[in-house]
């Protein structure tokens, strides 16, 4: 391999690397311009939804008290040791 082929291969390698870095630089600036023109806006946080209590679903306080006392007797616990949060009809 003589000197002219070595110089030609080095020139081609330098041109190839220059083109690659030029394209990368153009991409970087394009992305920065797009971010400037259209910044990211985070969506608002979703509100925490709590399920409605038993009274809101049409059960009156008497039914809730009867169910609570029955469960307390069955489980052998005080009525203050637990809370019924979901009542479903079978």
PASEBA-1860 file (N, C-alpha, C; in nm, 3 decimals):
! residues 90
1> XXXXXXXX> 0.085/-0.117/0.000/0.000/0.000/0.000/0.090/0.124/0.000 ~ 0.068/0.209/-0.095/0.154/0.327/-0.103/0.092/0.445/-0.030 ~ 0.159/0.555/-0.026/0.121/0.671/0.054/-0.007/0.735/0.004 ~ -0.033/0.736/-0.127/-0.152/0.801/-0.180/-0.279/0.726/-0.137 ~ -0.273/0.593/-0.132/-0.389/0.517/-0.088/-0.414/0.539/0.062 ~ -0.308/0.549/0.138/-0.322/0.574/0.280/-0.383/0.711/0.305 ~ -0.338/0.810/0.231/-0.392/0.946/0.246/-0.538/0.949/0.202 ~ -0.571/0.881/0.093/-0.710/0.877/0.046/-0.801/0.810/0.149
9> XXXXXXXX> -0.758/0.702/0.211/-0.841/0.634/0.310/-0.859/0.721/0.435 ~ -0.757/0.794/0.474/-0.769/0.884/0.589/-0.865/0.998/0.557 ~ -0.857/1.053/0.436/-0.946/1.162/0.394/-1.091/1.113/0.394 ~ -1.115/0.994/0.339/-1.251/0.940/0.336/-1.302/0.918/0.478 ~ -1.220/0.868/0.567/-1.261/0.846/0.706/-1.294/0.978/0.775 ~ -1.213/1.080/0.752/-1.239/1.211/0.814/-1.369/1.270/0.760 ~ -1.392/1.258/0.629/-1.516/1.310/0.570/-1.637/1.236/0.627 ~ -1.626/1.103/0.640/-1.737/1.024/0.693/-1.768/1.063/0.838
17> XXXXXXXX> -1.666/1.077/0.921/-1.688/1.118/1.059/-1.744/1.260/1.067 ~ -1.698/1.348/0.980/-1.749/1.485/0.978/-1.897/1.488/0.942 ~ -1.935/1.408/0.844/-2.076/1.403/0.804/-2.161/1.349/0.919 ~ -2.114/1.245/0.985/-2.190/1.186/1.097/-2.210/1.287/1.208 ~ -2.104/1.356/1.248/-2.117/1.453/1.356/-2.197/1.575/1.314 ~ -2.191/1.613/1.188/-2.272/1.723/1.138/-2.421/1.688/1.146 ~ -2.456/1.567/1.105/-2.596/1.523/1.113/-2.642/1.516/1.258 ~ -2.559/1.464/1.346/-2.595/1.460/1.489/-2.615/1.600/1.546
25> XXXXXXXX> -2.531/1.693/1.509/-2.545/1.831/1.555/-2.675/1.892/1.504 ~ -2.709/1.866/1.379/-2.834/1.917/1.322/-2.953/1.857/1.398 ~ -2.948/1.728/1.430/-3.055/1.665/1.506/-3.070/1.726/1.645 ~ -2.959/1.752/1.710/-2.964/1.812/1.844/-3.032/1.947/1.840 ~ -2.993/2.032/1.746/-3.052/2.164/1.739/-3.198/2.159/1.693 ~ -3.231/2.064/1.608/-3.371/2.049/1.567/-3.457/2.010/1.686 ~ -3.410/1.919/1.768/-3.486/1.879/1.887/-3.499/1.995/1.985 ~ -3.392/2.072/2.003/-3.399/2.187/2.095/-3.499/2.292/2.045
33> XXXXXXXX> -3.504/2.313/1.915/-3.599/2.409/1.859/-3.742/2.359/1.878 ~ -3.763/2.229/1.853/-3.897/2.173/1.872/-3.942/2.180/2.017 ~ -3.851/2.156/2.111/-3.885/2.165/2.253/-3.918/2.310/2.290 ~ -3.846/2.404/2.231/-3.873/2.545/2.258/-4.009/2.586/2.202 ~ -4.043/2.540/2.083/-4.168/2.579/2.020/-4.289/2.508/2.080 ~ -4.270/2.385/2.123/-4.381/2.307/2.178/-4.335/2.235/2.304 ~ -4.327/2.306/2.417/-4.278/2.242/2.540/-4.376/2.138/2.591 ~ -4.323/2.043/2.665/-4.405/1.936/2.724/-4.482/1.990/2.842
41> XXXXXXXX> -4.611/1.963/2.843/-4.696/2.004/2.955/-4.751/1.879/3.020 ~ -4.719/1.861/3.145/-4.765/1.742/3.217/-4.915/1.749/3.236 ~ -4.983/1.636/3.222/-5.127/1.637/3.244/-5.158/1.660/3.391 ~ -5.273/1.719/3.421/-5.306/1.743/3.561/-5.324/1.609/3.634 ~ -5.288/1.605/3.761/-5.301/1.479/3.835/-5.448/1.439/3.846 ~ -5.470/1.310/3.834/-5.607/1.258/3.843/-5.657/1.268/3.986 ~ -5.781/1.305/4.000/-5.840/1.315/4.133/-5.863/1.175/4.188 ~ -5.837/1.160/4.315/-5.856/1.031/4.380/-6.005/1.013/4.406
49> XXXXXXXX> -6.059/0.907/4.349/-6.202/0.882/4.365/-6.222/0.779/4.475 ~ -6.304/0.817/4.571/-6.336/0.724/4.679/-6.474/0.666/4.651 ~ -6.492/0.539/4.675/-6.623/0.480/4.652/-6.725/0.537/4.750 ~ -6.848/0.553/4.706/-6.948/0.608/4.797/-6.974/0.512/4.912 ~ -7.004/0.568/5.026/-7.032/0.487/5.144/-7.164/0.412/5.128 ~ -7.192/0.320/5.219/-7.316/0.242/5.209/-7.441/0.328/5.213 ~ -7.437/0.438/5.288/-7.555/0.524/5.298/-7.584/0.593/5.165 ~ -7.481/0.618/5.086/-7.500/0.684/4.958/-7.560/0.591/4.854
57> XXXXXXXX> -7.559/0.462/4.878/-7.612/0.366/4.782/-7.755/0.322/4.817 ~ -7.822/0.395/4.902/-7.962/0.365/4.930/-7.985/0.286/5.057 ~ -7.883/0.256/5.136/-7.903/0.186/5.262/-7.915/0.290/5.374 ~ -8.012/0.270/5.459/-8.025/0.365/5.569/-7.940/0.320/5.688 ~ -7.933/0.401/5.788/-7.849/0.375/5.903/-7.889/0.251/5.981 ~ -8.017/0.217/5.978/-8.064/0.100/6.052/-8.006/-0.028/5.992 ~ -8.010/-0.037/5.859/-7.955/-0.157/5.793/-7.804/-0.170/5.818 ~ -7.735/-0.059/5.811/-7.590/-0.061/5.833/-7.560/-0.103/5.977
65> XXXXXXXX> -7.638/-0.053/6.074/-7.617/-0.089/6.214/-7.644/-0.237/6.237 ~ -7.749/-0.290/6.173/-7.782/-0.432/6.189/-7.671/-0.519/6.130 ~ -7.623/-0.482/6.012/-7.516/-0.560/5.948/-7.388/-0.553/6.032 ~ -7.357/-0.434/6.084/-7.236/-0.418/6.165/-7.244/-0.501/6.293 ~ -7.357/-0.495/6.361/-7.368/-0.571/6.487/-7.368/-0.722/6.460 ~ -7.429/-0.765/6.350/-7.428/-0.908/6.316/-7.286/-0.956/6.288 ~ -7.210/-0.878/6.212/-7.072/-0.915/6.181/-6.986/-0.914/6.307 ~ -7.009/-0.816/6.395/-6.931/-0.810/6.519/-6.958/-0.932/6.606
73> XXXXXXXX> -7.085/-0.972/6.615/-7.119/-1.092/6.694/-7.059/-1.216/6.631 ~ -7.068/-1.228/6.500/-7.016/-1.346/6.430/-6.864/-1.357/6.443 ~ -6.794/-1.243/6.432/-6.648/-1.243/6.440/-6.597/-1.241/6.583 ~ -6.684/-1.212/6.679/-6.643/-1.206/6.819/-6.559/-1.083/6.848 ~ -6.587/-0.975/6.780/-6.512/-0.850/6.800/-6.608/-0.740/6.840 ~ -6.549/-0.628/6.884/-6.627/-0.510/6.915/-6.665/-0.440/6.785 ~ -6.773/-0.365/6.788/-6.815/-0.292/6.668/-6.717/-0.182/6.630 ~ -6.634/-0.139/6.724/-6.537/-0.033/6.696/-6.407/-0.086/6.635
81> XXXXXXXX> -6.392/-0.219/6.628/-6.267/-0.276/6.577/-6.261/-0.286/6.425 ~ -6.372/-0.270/6.359/-6.371/-0.277/6.213/-6.475/-0.182/6.158 ~ -6.467/-0.159/6.027/-6.561/-0.069/5.961/-6.607/-0.135/5.832 ~ -6.734/-0.139/5.810/-6.788/-0.193/5.684/-6.784/-0.081/5.581 ~ -6.715/-0.110/5.471/-6.701/-0.007/5.369/-6.767/-0.045/5.237 ~ -6.810/-0.170/5.224/-6.870/-0.214/5.098/-6.975/-0.320/5.129 ~ -7.097/-0.295/5.086/-7.206/-0.389/5.107/-7.263/-0.425/4.970 ~ -7.262/-0.554/4.938/-7.317/-0.600/4.810/-7.428/-0.700/4.836
89> XX> -7.531/-0.689/4.757/-7.642/-0.784/4.769/-7.607/-0.911/4.694 ~ -7.629/-1.024/4.758/-7.600/-1.152/4.695/-7.717/-1.202/4.615
END
